[in-house]
Each structure stands twice: as structure tokens, then as C-alpha cells.
């Protein structure tokens, strides 16, 4: 099994983990005023790009 030749420093470990972050989701506001994710049907009103896609009882 492979073993590291040298101890990984705190700085090197931090540089490697520099991209391991959680991005905040991009939130848009529907015409009904509720927040939703872009390019998806609004979960509260069921509309997408100004058209009614889901019925109110399905949403």
C-alpha cells in the first residue's frame, strides 16, 4: 500500500481544500413572489416561463 513520503503541511492541505466549499443556490423569484430555482417549475404556483404547466392541485 502506498504511503506518503512527507507530511502534508497545514498550508498544502488548505490549498487542496480551497475548492471544497458549498455554493449557495441561485434563487429567482416567480411572478407569484415565491422563491424557486432557475429553469424549474415553480413549486408553489406551477408556472414555468409565464405558462401554467402544473395544475394547482398537482403543485
C-alpha positions, 0 to 999 in steps of 0.5 A, a space after each residue: 500500500 502506498 504511503 506518503 513520503 512527507 507530511 502534508 503541511 497545514 498550508 498544502 492541505 488548505 490549498 487542496 481544500 480551497 475548492 471544497 466549499 458549498 455554493 449557495 443556490 441561485 434563487 429567482 423569484 416567480 411572478 407569484 413572489 415565491 422563491 424557486 430555482 432557475 429553469 424549474 417549475 415553480 413549486 408553489 404556483 406551477 408556472 414555468 416561463 409565464 405558462 401554467 404547466 402544473 395544475 394547482 392541485 398537482 403543485 
